[in-house]
Structure formats: C-alpha cells, structure tokens
C-alpha cells in the first residue's frame, strides 16, 4: 500500500513545527526571566541592611609597592654600561636611564626609538656587544 502526500502537507507541518519551536523559545525565555527575577528579589531581601546615610566610609589609600629588581634588567644594564650607554646604578630596575640606553641602541641601529626592548633592539644590542660598538670611544 502506498501513501501519497499532497504538496501542501509538508508546508503545513513545517509551519506547525516553527510555531511550536517559537512557543517553546518564548516559554524558556519567560522561565529564565522569572527565575532570575525571583533569585534577584530573594538575594536583596536577605542581604544586610545598608549603612545609614550619616555614617561615612573611610578609604585608606594603598601604598604602592617598590618594584622588585629583575635579573633580565640587571643584565641589560650591565650590557648597556659595557657599551658606555648607561651610567646609572646596576639595580635591576627599569628606569629613565635604562630607557635612555635602550633608545641610544635603537638610534644607533636606525630602529624606531621607543626606549623599550624588542627583538630588533636585542639583535642590535647583541651585534654591538660582539663588535664592541657604538659608544666605545
């Protein structure tokens, strides 16, 4: 026995399926909104009461910590000093004198002068160290 379908039946089924899917989606969104609202209202009702308006909160400023010395920066400072491009303390702290030494290497190598180390600056520094340049005089 063979069953024949008219061409309208698949369209009607698709339309019913889309309607059912839309109704389910709306129901899920409504349920999520309801649960979220219920939880939000519940958490507010059990929270501690806020402080009276006449009480002021005192904010204590946090004292900045001193940066820790870095072994990498210490090595960089020693290398820059070897090239006579750094005369500051070898303390492992990246400061204005260290940045100035980096800028000097970048200037000598024709690189963008950012005062920050990058791979091109490191390559130039290694080259100058191997050839005892640029401030050897």
N, CA, C and O atoms as a Tinker XYZ file with bonds, in Angstrom:
   548  protein
     1  N      0.837000   -1.161000    0.000000    73     2
     2  CA     0.000000    0.000000    0.000000    64     1     3
     3  C      0.880000    1.220000    0.000000    63     2     4     5
     4  O      1.782000    1.346000    0.829000    81     3
     5  N      0.629000    2.106000   -0.908000    73     3     6
     6  CA     1.446000    3.306000   -0.988000    64     5     7
     7  C      0.640000    4.494000   -0.495000    63     6     8     9
     8  O     -0.575000    4.578000   -0.677000    81     7
     9  N      1.356000    5.398000    0.130000    73     7    10
    10  CA     0.722000    6.594000    0.656000    64     9    11
    11  C      1.179000    7.765000   -0.183000    63    10    12    13
    12  O      2.368000    7.897000   -0.472000    81    11
    13  N      0.277000    8.589000   -0.567000    73    11    14
    14  CA     0.636000    9.776000   -1.329000    64    13    15
    15  C      0.325000   11.002000   -0.507000    63    14    16    17
    16  O     -0.676000   11.059000    0.209000    81    15
    17  N      1.191000   11.972000   -0.620000    73    15    18
    18  CA     1.016000   13.219000    0.110000    64    17    19
    19  C      0.833000   14.340000   -0.894000    63    18    20    21
    20  O      1.427000   14.355000   -1.972000    81    19
    21  N     -0.004000   15.269000   -0.502000    73    19    22
    22  CA    -0.132000   16.442000   -1.360000    64    21    23
    23  C      1.031000   17.380000   -1.040000    63    22    24    25
    24  O      1.657000   17.263000    0.013000    81    23
    25  N      1.308000   18.285000   -1.928000    73    23    26
    26  CA     2.433000   19.192000   -1.730000    64    25    27
    27  C      2.182000   20.181000   -0.608000    63    26    28    29
    28  O      3.134000   20.817000   -0.155000    81    27
    29  N      0.952000   20.348000   -0.130000    73    27    30
    30  CA     0.643000   21.301000    0.940000    64    29    31
    31  C      0.974000   20.738000    2.307000    63    30    32    33
    32  O      1.226000   21.511000    3.231000    81    31
    33  N      0.984000   19.411000    2.477000    73    31    34
    34  CA     1.195000   18.821000    3.796000    64    33    35
    35  C      2.575000   19.139000    4.381000    63    34    36    37
    36  O      2.635000   19.494000    5.558000    81    35
    37  N      3.679000   19.037000    3.649000    73    35    38
    38  CA     4.980000   19.382000    4.250000    64    37    39
    39  C      5.054000   20.846000    4.673000    63    38    40    41
    40  O      5.687000   21.160000    5.680000    81    39
    41  N      4.435000   21.727000    3.941000    73    39    42
    42  CA     4.463000   23.149000    4.316000    64    41    43
    43  C      3.694000   23.370000    5.606000    63    42    44    45
    44  O      4.124000   24.136000    6.469000    81    43
    45  N      2.554000   22.698000    5.738000    73    43    46
    46  CA     1.769000   22.852000    6.963000    64    45    47
    47  C      2.549000   22.287000    8.147000    63    46    48    49
    48  O      2.550000   22.889000    9.221000    81    47
    49  N      3.206000   21.157000    7.975000    73    47    50
    50  CA     3.988000   20.563000    9.053000    64    49    51
    51  C      5.140000   21.475000    9.441000    63    50    52    53
    52  O      5.435000   21.631000   10.626000    81    51
    53  N      5.789000   22.075000    8.463000    73    51    54
    54  CA     6.890000   22.992000    8.731000    64    53    55
    55  C      6.386000   24.200000    9.499000    63    54    56    57
    56  O      7.046000   24.662000   10.430000    81    55
    57  N      5.221000   24.716000    9.120000    73    55    58
    58  CA     4.648000   25.865000    9.806000    64    57    59
    59  C      4.288000   25.528000   11.236000    63    58    60    61
    60  O      4.526000   26.333000   12.136000    81    59
    61  N      3.720000   24.356000   11.466000    73    59    62
    62  CA     3.396000   23.935000   12.829000    64    61    63
    63  C      4.660000   23.739000   13.654000    63    62    64    65
    64  O      4.707000   24.100000   14.830000    81    63
    65  N      5.680000   23.168000   13.032000    73    63    66
    66  CA     6.949000   22.967000   13.725000    64    65    67
    67  C      7.573000   24.303000   14.124000    63    66    68    69
    68  O      8.069000   24.443000   15.242000    81    67
    69  N      7.553000   25.271000   13.232000    73    67    70
    70  CA     8.105000   26.594000   13.523000    64    69    71
    71  C      7.316000   27.274000   14.636000    63    70    72    73
    72  O      7.901000   27.917000   15.508000    81    71
    73  N      5.992000   27.134000   14.611000    73    71    74
    74  CA     5.159000   27.739000   15.648000    64    73    75
    75  C      5.443000   27.101000   16.999000    63    74    76    77
    76  O      5.562000   27.799000   18.006000    81    75
    77  N      5.553000   25.775000   17.024000    73    75    78
    78  CA     5.840000   25.078000   18.275000    64    77    79
    79  C      7.219000   25.471000   18.796000    63    78    80    81
    80  O      7.395000   25.670000   19.998000    81    79
    81  N      8.186000   25.583000   17.909000    73    79    82
    82  CA     9.523000   25.994000   18.323000    64    81    83
    83  C      9.536000   27.405000   18.877000    63    82    84    85
    84  O     10.225000   27.683000   19.859000    81    83
    85  N      8.782000   28.296000   18.256000    73    83    86
    86  CA     8.704000   29.680000   18.741000    64    85    87
    87  C      8.055000   29.740000   20.110000    63    86    88    89
    88  O      8.508000   30.484000   20.980000    81    87
    89  N      7.003000   28.967000   20.310000    73    87    90
    90  CA     6.311000   28.947000   21.609000    64    89    91
    91  C      7.250000   28.411000   22.680000    63    90    92    93
    92  O      7.292000   28.946000   23.788000    81    91
    93  N      8.011000   27.349000   22.362000    73    91    94
    94  CA     8.964000   26.803000   23.325000    64    93    95
    95  C     10.040000   27.821000   23.671000    63    94    96    97
    96  O     10.424000   27.946000   24.834000    81    95
    97  N     10.522000   28.539000   22.686000    73    95    98
    98  CA    11.550000   29.548000   22.912000    64    97    99
    99  C     11.035000   30.655000   23.818000    63    98   100   101
   100  O     11.733000   31.087000   24.736000    81    99
   101  N      9.810000   31.118000   23.560000    73    99   102
   102  CA     9.216000   32.163000   24.403000    64   101   103
   103  C      9.031000   31.650000   25.821000    63   102   104   105
   104  O      9.269000   32.383000   26.780000    81   103
   105  N      8.609000   30.400000   25.966000    73   103   106
   106  CA     8.415000   29.830000   27.296000    64   105   107
   107  C      9.734000   29.734000   28.054000    63   106   108   109
   108  O      9.785000   30.014000   29.252000    81   107
   109  N     10.800000   29.340000   27.363000    73   107   110
   110  CA    12.114000   29.240000   28.015000    64   109   111
   111  C     12.603000   30.616000   28.446000    63   110   112   113
   112  O     13.102000   30.769000   29.561000    81   111
   113  N     12.470000   31.611000   27.591000    73   111   114
   114  CA    12.901000   32.972000   27.938000    64   113   115
   115  C     12.108000   33.480000   29.134000    63   114   116   117
   116  O     12.674000   34.087000   30.044000    81   115
   117  N     10.803000   33.236000   29.138000    73   115   118
   118  CA     9.966000   33.677000   30.262000    64   117   119
   119  C     10.380000   32.979000   31.542000    63   118   120   121
   120  O     10.436000   33.611000   32.596000    81   119
   121  N     10.670000   31.696000   31.473000    73   119   122
   122  CA    11.083000   30.942000   32.652000    64   121   123
   123  C     12.413000   31.461000   33.194000    63   122   124   125
   124  O     12.565000   31.637000   34.403000    81   123
   125  N     13.371000   31.705000   32.308000    73   123   126
   126  CA    14.675000   32.230000   32.740000    64   125   127
   127  C     14.515000   33.609000   33.367000    63   126   128   129
   128  O     15.141000   33.906000   34.384000    81   127
   129  N     13.687000   34.444000   32.773000    73   127   130
   130  CA    13.460000   35.779000   33.327000    64   129   131
   131  C     12.802000   35.691000   34.695000    63   130   132   133
   132  O     13.174000   36.425000   35.611000    81   131
   133  N     11.835000   34.807000   34.840000    73   131   134
   134  CA    11.143000   34.651000   36.115000    64   133   135
   135  C     12.094000   34.168000   37.203000    63   134   136   137
   136  O     12.108000   34.707000   38.310000    81   135
   137  N     12.889000   33.146000   36.880000    73   135   138
   138  CA    13.840000   32.612000   37.856000    64   137   139
   139  C     14.879000   33.672000   38.221000    63   138   140   141
   140  O     15.215000   33.836000   39.394000    81   139
   141  N     15.384000   34.386000   37.222000    73   139   142
   142  CA    16.351000   35.443000   37.511000    64   141   143
   143  C     15.768000   36.535000   38.378000    63   142   144   145
   144  O     16.436000   37.038000   39.281000    81   143
   145  N     14.531000   36.907000   38.113000    73   143   146
   146  CA    13.866000   37.934000   38.917000    64   145   147
   147  C     13.645000   37.430000   40.336000    63   146   148   149
   148  O     13.868000   38.160000   41.301000    81   147
   149  N     13.205000   36.176000   40.461000    73   147   150
   150  CA    12.943000   35.611000   41.784000    64   149   151
   151  C     14.229000   35.520000   42.596000    63   150   152   153
   152  O     14.236000   35.847000   43.782000    81   151
   153  N     15.306000   35.083000   41.976000    73   151   154
   154  CA    16.580000   35.000000   42.689000    64   153   155
   155  C     17.098000   36.383000   43.052000    63   154   156   157
   156  O     17.627000   36.582000   44.146000    81   155
   157  N     16.952000   37.331000   42.147000    73   155   158
   158  CA    17.403000   38.698000   42.435000    64   157   159
   159  C     16.624000   39.310000   43.578000    63   158   160   161
   160  O     17.210000   39.949000   44.452000    81   159
   161  N     15.326000   39.130000   43.587000    73   159   162
   162  CA    14.494000   39.680000   44.664000    64   161   163
   163  C     14.806000   38.984000   45.971000    63   162   164   165
   164  O     14.801000   39.620000   47.025000    81   163
   165  N     15.077000   37.685000   45.923000    73   163   166
   166  CA    15.369000   36.930000   47.128000    64   165   167
   167  C     16.699000   37.359000   47.728000    63   166   168   169
   168  O     16.821000   37.502000   48.945000    81   167
   169  N     17.700000   37.566000   46.870000    73   167   170
   170  CA    19.017000   37.946000   47.391000    64   169   171
   171  C     18.993000   39.339000   47.999000    63   170   172   173
   172  O     19.723000   39.608000   48.953000    81   171
   173  N     18.158000   40.234000   47.458000    73   171   174
   174  CA    18.061000   41.575000   48.030000    64   173   175
   175  C     17.366000   41.553000   49.381000    63   174   176   177
   176  O     17.724000   42.314000   50.280000    81   175
   177  N     16.367000   40.677000   49.526000    73   175   178
   178  CA    15.605000   40.664000   50.763000    64   177   179
   179  C     16.401000   40.072000   51.911000    63   178   180   181
   180  O     16.119000   40.393000   53.065000    81   179
   181  N     17.395000   39.214000   51.641000    73   179   182
   182  CA    18.166000   38.601000   52.708000    64   181   183
   183  C     19.506000   39.274000   52.927000    63   182   184   185
   184  O     20.266000   38.853000   53.799000    81   183
   185  N     19.814000   40.301000   52.165000    73   183   186
   186  CA    21.101000   40.968000   52.337000    64   185   187
   187  C     21.060000   41.864000   53.561000    63   186   188   189
   188  O     19.997000   42.260000   54.039000    81   187
   189  N     22.246000   42.168000   54.047000    73   187   190
   190  CA    22.352000   43.028000   55.224000    64   189   191
   191  C     21.877000   44.431000   54.877000    63   190   192   193
   192  O     22.064000   44.890000   53.750000    81   191
   193  N     21.269000   45.107000   55.830000    73   191   194
   194  CA    20.819000   46.478000   55.555000    64   193   195
   195  C     22.006000   47.380000   55.289000    63   194   196   197
   196  O     23.089000   47.182000   55.840000    81   195
   197  N     21.792000   48.378000   54.434000    73   195   198
   198  CA    22.870000   49.300000   54.117000    64   197   199
   199  C     23.120000   50.238000   55.292000    63   198   200   201
   200  O     22.265000   50.421000   56.159000    81   199
   201  N     24.310000   50.826000   55.298000    73   199   202
   202  CA    24.686000   51.726000   56.377000    64   201   203
   203  C     23.843000   52.995000   56.315000    63   202   204   205
   204  O     23.481000   53.449000   55.230000    81   203
   205  N     23.532000   53.563000   57.470000    73   203   206
   206  CA    22.783000   54.828000   57.479000    64   205   207
   207  C     23.545000   55.911000   56.734000    63   206   208   209
   208  O     24.772000   55.867000   56.636000    81   207
   209  N     22.812000   56.877000   56.213000    73   207   210
   210  CA    23.398000   57.933000   55.397000    64   209   211
   211  C     24.396000   58.797000   56.171000    63   210   212   213
   212  O     25.302000   59.368000   55.563000    81   211
   213  N     24.255000   58.906000   57.494000    73   211   214
   214  CA    25.148000   59.782000   58.251000    64   213   215
   215  C     26.499000   59.136000   58.558000    63   214   216   217
   216  O     27.391000   59.817000   59.064000    81   215
   217  N     26.678000   57.855000   58.273000    73   215   218
   218  CA    27.958000   57.195000   58.509000    64   217   219
   219  C     28.775000   57.252000   57.220000    63   218   220   221
   220  O     28.297000   56.862000   56.155000    81   219
   221  N     30.001000   57.738000   57.325000    73   219   222
   222  CA    30.866000   57.872000   56.160000    64   221   223
   223  C     31.901000   56.757000   56.164000    63   222   224   225
   224  O     32.435000   56.392000   57.211000    81   223
   225  N     32.169000   56.235000   55.012000    73   223   226
   226  CA    33.175000   55.198000   54.866000    64   225   227
   227  C     34.525000   55.862000   54.639000    63   226   228   229
   228  O     34.653000   56.764000   53.811000    81   227
   229  N     35.522000   55.413000   55.374000    73   227   230
   230  CA    36.868000   55.945000   55.238000    64   229   231
   231  C     37.648000   55.030000   54.300000    63   230   232   233
   232  O     37.722000   53.821000   54.517000    81   231
   233  N     38.223000   55.612000   53.267000    73   231   234
   234  CA    39.027000   54.855000   52.312000    64   233   235
   235  C     40.490000   55.119000   52.623000    63   234   236   237
   236  O     40.946000   56.262000   52.611000    81   235
   237  N     41.216000   54.048000   52.901000    73   235   238
   238  CA    42.634000   54.163000   53.204000    64   237   239
   239  C     43.404000   53.917000   51.908000    63   238   240   241
   240  O     43.256000   52.858000   51.298000    81   239
   241  N     44.226000   54.881000   51.478000    73   239   242
   242  CA    44.979000   54.681000   50.230000    64   241   243
   243  C     45.989000   53.548000   50.382000    63   242   244   245
   244  O     46.581000   53.358000   51.445000    81   243
   245  N     46.165000   52.819000   49.322000    73   243   246
   246  CA    47.130000   51.727000   49.309000    64   245   247
   247  C     48.491000   52.301000   48.939000    63   246   248   249
   248  O     48.628000   53.023000   47.952000    81   247
   249  N     49.473000   51.975000   49.730000    73   247   250
   250  CA    50.828000   52.435000   49.460000    64   249   251
   251  C     51.404000   51.599000   48.329000    63   250   252   253
   252  O     51.411000   50.371000   48.410000    81   251
   253  N     51.889000   52.253000   47.269000    73   251   254
   254  CA    52.453000   51.466000   46.162000    64   253   255
   255  C     53.679000   50.689000   46.627000    63   254   256   257
   256  O     54.474000   51.166000   47.437000    81   255
   257  N     53.806000   49.495000   46.099000    73   255   258
   258  CA    54.955000   48.684000   46.463000    64   257   259
   259  C     56.127000   49.022000   45.557000    63   258   260   261
   260  O     55.946000   49.437000   44.412000    81   259
   261  N     57.297000   48.844000   46.072000    73   259   262
   262  CA    58.517000   49.074000   45.296000    64   261   263
   263  C     58.684000   47.911000   44.333000    63   262   264   265
   264  O     58.581000   46.754000   44.739000    81   263
   265  N     58.941000   48.203000   43.056000    73   263   266
   266  CA    59.113000   47.095000   42.115000    64   265   267
   267  C     60.338000   46.261000   42.481000    63   266   268   269
   268  O     61.347000   46.775000   42.964000    81   267
   269  N     60.216000   44.978000   42.238000    73   267   270
   270  CA    61.321000   44.067000   42.532000    64   269   271
   271  C     62.350000   44.135000   41.398000    63   270   272   273
   272  O     61.986000   44.242000   40.227000    81   271
   273  N     63.614000   44.073000   41.750000    73   271   274
   274  CA    64.650000   44.062000   40.713000    64   273   275
   275  C     64.504000   42.824000   39.826000    63   274   276   277
   276  O     64.072000   41.763000   40.277000    81   275
   277  N     64.870000   42.985000   38.567000    73   275   278
   278  CA    64.784000   41.902000   37.595000    64   277   279
   279  C     66.185000   41.520000   37.137000    63   278   280   281
   280  O     67.015000   42.382000   36.848000    81   279
   281  N     66.433000   40.226000   37.075000    73   279   282
   282  CA    67.736000   39.748000   36.602000    64   281   283
   283  C     67.947000   40.117000   35.136000    63   282   284   285
   284  O     69.072000   40.389000   34.717000    81   283
   285  N     66.867000   40.124000   34.363000    73   283   286
   286  CA    66.969000   40.479000   32.941000    64   285   287
   287  C     67.363000   41.940000   32.796000    63   286   288   289
   288  O     68.205000   42.274000   31.963000    81   287
   289  N     66.765000   42.813000   33.596000    73   287   290
   290  CA    67.096000   44.245000   33.533000    64   289   291
   291  C     68.515000   44.469000   34.038000    63   290   292   293
   292  O     69.234000   45.315000   33.506000    81   291
   293  N     68.926000   43.724000   35.058000    73   291   294
   294  CA    70.304000   43.839000   35.553000    64   293   295
   295  C     71.295000   43.512000   34.441000    63   294   296   297
   296  O     72.271000   44.236000   34.243000    81   295
   297  N     71.047000   42.425000   33.716000    73   295   298
   298  CA    71.916000   42.045000   32.594000    64   297   299
   299  C     71.909000   43.125000   31.520000    63   298   300   301
   300  O     72.957000   43.480000   30.981000    81   299
   301  N     70.734000   43.642000   31.215000    73   299   302
   302  CA    70.616000   44.712000   30.211000    64   301   303
   303  C     71.428000   45.932000   30.631000    63   302   304   305
   304  O     72.150000   46.504000   29.814000    81   303
   305  N     71.317000   46.337000   31.892000    73   303   306
   306  CA    72.066000   47.497000   32.380000    64   305   307
   307  C     73.571000   47.253000   32.285000    63   306   308   309
   308  O     74.323000   48.153000   31.911000    81   307
   309  N     74.011000   46.048000   32.619000    73   307   310
   310  CA    75.437000   45.721000   32.513000    64   309   311
   311  C     75.908000   45.796000   31.064000    63   310   312   313
   312  O     76.995000   46.305000   30.790000    81   311
   313  N     75.098000   45.293000   30.140000    73   311   314
   314  CA    75.462000   45.316000   28.728000    64   313   315
   315  C     75.498000   46.743000   28.192000    63   314   316   317
   316  O     76.416000   47.114000   27.462000    81   315
   317  N     74.496000   47.541000   28.557000    73   315   318
   318  CA    74.483000   48.948000   28.127000    64   317   319
   319  C     75.672000   49.704000   28.709000    63   318   320   321
   320  O     76.267000   50.543000   28.033000    81   319
   321  N     76.019000   49.410000   29.962000    73   319   322
   322  CA    77.181000   50.055000   30.592000    64   321   323
   323  C     78.468000   49.644000   29.878000    63   322   324   325
   324  O     79.365000   50.470000   29.713000    81   323
   325  N     78.576000   48.388000   29.453000    73   323   326
   326  CA    79.755000   47.906000   28.721000    64   325   327
   327  C     79.935000   48.686000   27.424000    63   326   328   329
   328  O     81.062000   48.891000   26.972000    81   327
   329  N     78.826000   49.120000   26.823000    73   327   330
   330  CA    78.873000   49.906000   25.583000    64   329   331
   331  C     78.915000   51.406000   25.862000    63   330   332   333
   332  O     78.830000   52.211000   24.935000    81   331
   333  N     79.046000   51.785000   27.127000    73   331   334
   334  CA    79.091000   53.190000   27.562000    64   333   335
   335  C     77.792000   53.931000   27.224000    63   334   336   337
   336  O     77.805000   55.123000   26.917000    81   335
   337  N     76.688000   53.213000   27.285000    73   335   338
   338  CA    75.393000   53.821000   27.014000    64   337   339
   339  C     74.525000   53.896000   28.255000    63   338   340   341
   340  O     73.373000   54.325000   28.194000    81   339
   341  N     75.093000   53.472000   29.396000    73   339   342
   342  CA    74.345000   53.500000   30.658000    64   341   343
   343  C     75.326000   53.783000   31.772000    63   342   344   345
   344  O     76.313000   53.068000   31.946000    81   343
   345  N     75.046000   54.842000   32.533000    73   343   346
   346  CA    75.927000   55.206000   33.634000    64   345   347
   347  C     75.212000   55.157000   34.975000    63   346   348   349
   348  O     75.775000   55.561000   35.992000    81   347
   349  N     73.980000   54.668000   34.986000    73   347   350
   350  CA    73.202000   54.615000   36.220000    64   349   351
   351  C     73.567000   53.406000   37.066000    63   350   352   353
   352  O     74.466000   52.640000   36.719000    81   351
   353  N     72.872000   53.247000   38.164000    73   351   354
   354  CA    73.153000   52.104000   39.044000    64   353   355
   355  C     72.692000   50.794000   38.392000    63   354   356   357
   356  O     71.676000   50.754000   37.698000    81   355
   357  N     73.450000   49.740000   38.627000    73   355   358
   358  CA    73.066000   48.409000   38.156000    64   357   359
   359  C     72.181000   47.834000   39.264000    63   358   360   361
   360  O     72.648000   47.133000   40.162000    81   359
   361  N     70.887000   48.155000   39.170000    73   359   362
   362  CA    69.968000   47.771000   40.241000    64   361   363
   363  C     68.831000   46.850000   39.784000    63   362   364   365
   364  O     68.019000   46.418000   40.603000    81   363
   365  N     68.770000   46.553000   38.500000    73   363   366
   366  CA    67.733000   45.667000   38.005000    64   365   367
   367  C     66.370000   46.311000   37.865000    63   366   368   369
   368  O     65.379000   45.624000   37.618000    81   367
   369  N     66.308000   47.633000   38.021000    73   367   370
   370  CA    65.048000   48.354000   37.909000    64   369   371
   371  C     65.020000   49.140000   36.606000    63   370   372   373
   372  O     65.962000   49.869000   36.295000    81   371
   373  N     63.947000   48.992000   35.852000    73   371   374
   374  CA    63.795000   49.711000   34.595000    64   373   375
   375  C     63.413000   51.153000   34.921000    63   374   376   377
   376  O     62.299000   51.425000   35.367000    81   375
   377  N     64.331000   52.052000   34.697000    73   375   378
   378  CA    64.089000   53.454000   34.972000    64   377   379
   379  C     64.417000   54.306000   33.765000    63   378   380   381
   380  O     64.681000   53.780000   32.683000    81   379
   381  N     64.403000   55.627000   33.940000    73   379   382
   382  CA    64.652000   56.519000   32.809000    64   381   383
   383  C     66.050000   56.373000   32.210000    63   382   384   385
   384  O     66.221000   56.538000   31.003000    81   383
   385  N     67.049000   56.065000   33.034000    73   383   386
   386  CA    68.409000   55.918000   32.492000    64   385   387
   387  C     68.524000   54.642000   31.654000    63   386   388   389
   388  O     69.211000   54.625000   30.632000    81   387
   389  N     67.851000   53.579000   32.087000    73   387   390
   390  CA    67.863000   52.331000   31.322000    64   389   391
   391  C     67.137000   52.542000   29.990000    63   390   392   393
   392  O     67.606000   52.104000   28.939000    81   391
   393  N     65.989000   53.218000   30.051000    73   391   394
   394  CA    65.243000   53.517000   28.821000    64   393   395
   395  C     66.065000   54.375000   27.871000    63   394   396   397
   396  O     66.017000   54.183000   26.656000    81   395
   397  N     66.820000   55.324000   28.423000    73   395   398
   398  CA    67.672000   56.175000   27.583000    64   397   399
   399  C     68.759000   55.346000   26.901000    63   398   400   401
   400  O     69.090000   55.600000   25.743000    81   399
   401  N     69.314000   54.364000   27.600000    73   399   402
   402  CA    70.311000   53.480000   26.998000    64   401   403
   403  C     69.717000   52.640000   25.874000    63   402   404   405
   404  O     70.352000   52.426000   24.841000    81   403
   405  N     68.497000   52.169000   26.087000    73   403   406
   406  CA    67.803000   51.399000   25.045000    64   405   407
   407  C     67.559000   52.292000   23.830000    63   406   408   409
   408  O     67.756000   51.867000   22.691000    81   407
   409  N     67.131000   53.525000   24.075000    73   407   410
   410  CA    66.886000   54.474000   22.984000    64   409   411
   411  C     68.168000   54.737000   22.206000    63   410   412   413
   412  O     68.136000   54.862000   20.982000    81   411
   413  N     69.306000   54.821000   22.910000    73   411   414
   414  CA    70.594000   55.058000   22.238000    64   413   415
   415  C     70.946000   53.892000   21.313000    63   414   416   417
   416  O     71.426000   54.109000   20.200000    81   415
   417  N     70.714000   52.665000   21.761000    73   415   418
   418  CA    70.959000   51.492000   20.903000    64   417   419
   419  C     70.048000   51.550000   19.682000    63   418   420   421
   420  O     70.486000   51.307000   18.558000    81   419
   421  N     68.786000   51.870000   19.910000    73   419   422
   422  CA    67.824000   51.943000   18.807000    64   421   423
   423  C     68.225000   53.019000   17.799000    63   422   424   425
   424  O     68.126000   52.815000   16.589000    81   423
   425  N     68.677000   54.164000   18.309000    73   423   426
   426  CA    69.108000   55.256000   17.428000    64   425   427
   427  C     70.318000   54.823000   16.597000    63   426   428   429
   428  O     70.368000   55.059000   15.389000    81   427
   429  N     71.280000   54.196000   17.248000    73   427   430
   430  CA    72.499000   53.761000   16.552000    64   429   431
   431  C     72.189000   52.701000   15.490000    63   430   432   433
   432  O     72.860000   52.633000   14.461000    81   431
   433  N     71.179000   51.884000   15.744000    73   431   434
   434  CA    70.830000   50.811000   14.798000    64   433   435
   435  C     69.824000   51.264000   13.751000    63   434   436   437
   436  O     69.467000   50.489000   12.863000    81   435
   437  N     69.360000   52.513000   13.840000    73   435   438
   438  CA    68.375000   53.007000   12.889000    64   437   439
   439  C     66.980000   52.436000   13.120000    63   438   440   441
   440  O     66.176000   52.352000   12.191000    81   439
   441  N     66.695000   52.040000   14.371000    73   439   442
   442  CA    65.383000   51.480000   14.715000    64   441   443
   443  C     64.470000   52.581000   15.255000    63   442   444   445
   444  O     64.918000   53.681000   15.578000    81   443
   445  N     63.217000   52.266000   15.343000    73   443   446
   446  CA    62.258000   53.177000   15.970000    64   445   447
   447  C     62.656000   53.351000   17.436000    63   446   448   449
   448  O     62.881000   52.369000   18.144000    81   447
   449  N     62.742000   54.601000   17.886000    73   447   450
   450  CA    63.241000   54.904000   19.221000    64   449   451
   451  C     62.102000   54.942000   20.235000    63   450   452   453
   452  O     61.508000   55.990000   20.489000    81   451
   453  N     61.808000   53.760000   20.814000    73   451   454
   454  CA    60.721000   53.639000   21.785000    64   453   455
   455  C     61.217000   53.620000   23.218000    63   454   456   457
   456  O     60.455000   53.909000   24.140000    81   455
   457  N     62.476000   53.285000   23.416000    73   455   458
   458  CA    63.002000   53.157000   24.776000    64   457   459
   459  C     62.588000   51.857000   25.431000    63   458   460   461
   460  O     62.789000   51.673000   26.631000    81   459
   461  N     62.011000   50.949000   24.652000    73   459   462
   462  CA    61.573000   49.648000   25.171000    64   461   463
   463  C     62.231000   48.548000   24.355000    63   462   464   465
   464  O     62.402000   48.662000   23.141000    81   463
   465  N     62.595000   47.485000   25.050000    73   463   466
   466  CA    63.252000   46.368000   24.375000    64   465   467
   467  C     62.256000   45.600000   23.516000    63   466   468   469
   468  O     61.095000   45.416000   23.881000    81   467
   469  N     62.747000   45.160000   22.369000    73   467   470
   470  CA    62.001000   44.262000   21.499000    64   469   471
   471  C     63.038000   43.390000   20.796000    63   470   472   473
   472  O     64.235000   43.538000   21.043000    81   471
   473  N     62.603000   42.500000   19.938000    73   471   474
   474  CA    63.548000   41.561000   19.322000    64   473   475
   475  C     64.572000   42.269000   18.428000    63   474   476   477
   476  O     65.739000   41.878000   18.409000    81   475
   477  N     64.160000   43.287000   17.697000    73   475   478
   478  CA    65.096000   44.013000   16.832000    64   477   479
   479  C     66.152000   44.745000   17.666000    63   478   480   481
   480  O     67.327000   44.779000   17.302000    81   479
   481  N     65.720000   45.326000   18.782000    73   479   482
   482  CA    66.664000   46.026000   19.666000    64   481   483
   483  C     67.638000   45.032000   20.286000    63   482   484   485
   484  O     68.827000   45.323000   20.414000    81   483
   485  N     67.134000   43.848000   20.676000    73   483   486
   486  CA    68.008000   42.826000   21.260000    64   485   487
   487  C     69.035000   42.353000   20.250000    63   486   488   489
   488  O     70.195000   42.134000   20.598000    81   487
   489  N     68.616000   42.194000   18.993000    73   487   490
   490  CA    69.543000   41.789000   17.934000    64   489   491
   491  C     70.639000   42.842000   17.752000    63   490   492   493
   492  O     71.817000   42.505000   17.628000    81   491
   493  N     70.246000   44.112000   17.736000    73   491   494
   494  CA    71.222000   45.207000   17.597000    64   493   495
   495  C     72.172000   45.231000   18.792000    63   494   496   497
   496  O     73.379000   45.404000   18.623000    81   495
   497  N     71.632000   45.058000   19.996000    73   495   498
   498  CA    72.458000   45.049000   21.200000    64   497   499
   499  C     73.477000   43.911000   21.132000    63   498   500   501
   500  O     74.653000   44.107000   21.438000    81   499
   501  N     73.028000   42.739000   20.736000    73   499   502
   502  CA    73.952000   41.600000   20.618000    64   501   503
   503  C     75.045000   41.879000   19.586000    63   502   504   505
   504  O     76.206000   41.532000   19.806000    81   503
   505  N     74.687000   42.500000   18.467000    73   503   506
   506  CA    75.661000   42.840000   17.431000    64   505   507
   507  C     76.688000   43.825000   17.977000    63   506   508   509
   508  O     77.890000   43.633000   17.795000    81   507
   509  N     76.224000   44.873000   18.641000    73   507   510
   510  CA    77.135000   45.890000   19.173000    64   509   511
   511  C     78.041000   45.309000   20.265000    63   510   512   513
   512  O     79.209000   45.683000   20.369000    81   511
   513  N     77.506000   44.404000   21.069000    73   511   514
   514  CA    78.341000   43.763000   22.102000    64   513   515
   515  C     79.422000   42.896000   21.462000    63   514   516   517
   516  O     80.567000   42.887000   21.913000    81   515
   517  N     79.055000   42.172000   20.413000    73   515   518
   518  CA    80.030000   41.292000   19.740000    64   517   519
   519  C     81.114000   42.088000   19.025000    63   518   520   521
   520  O     82.236000   41.605000   18.870000    81   519
   521  N     80.789000   43.309000   18.586000    73   519   522
   522  CA    81.740000   44.114000   17.829000    64   521   523
   523  C     82.276000   45.307000   18.611000    63   522   524   525
   524  O     82.944000   46.170000   18.041000    81   523
   525  N     81.992000   45.364000   19.906000    73   523   526
   526  CA    82.456000   46.422000   20.787000    64   525   527
   527  C     82.130000   47.810000   20.247000    63   526   528   529
   528  O     82.998000   48.678000   20.168000    81   527
   529  N     80.871000   48.005000   19.878000    73   527   530
   530  CA    80.355000   49.277000   19.384000    64   529   531
   531  C     79.233000   49.714000   20.313000    63   530   532   533
   532  O     78.974000   48.941000   21.235000    81   531
   533  N     78.568000   50.773000   20.216000    73   531   534
   534  CA    78.797000   52.002000   19.479000    64   533   535
   535  C     79.485000   53.060000   20.320000    63   534   536   537
   536  O     80.114000   53.954000   19.754000    81   535
   537  N     79.400000   53.005000   21.646000    73   535   538
   538  CA    79.983000   54.092000   22.442000    64   537   539
   539  C     81.334000   53.739000   23.004000    63   538   540   541
   540  O     81.642000   54.112000   24.136000    81   539
   541  N     82.149000   53.033000   22.254000    73   539   542
   542  CA    83.428000   52.532000   22.767000    64   541   543
   543  C     84.492000   53.609000   22.899000    63   542   544   545
   544  O     85.569000   53.347000   23.435000    81   543
   545  N     84.213000   54.816000   22.420000    73   543   546
   546  CA    85.214000   55.866000   22.432000    64   545   547
   547  C     85.200000   56.756000   23.593000    63   546   548
   548  O     86.018000   57.672000   23.678000    81   547
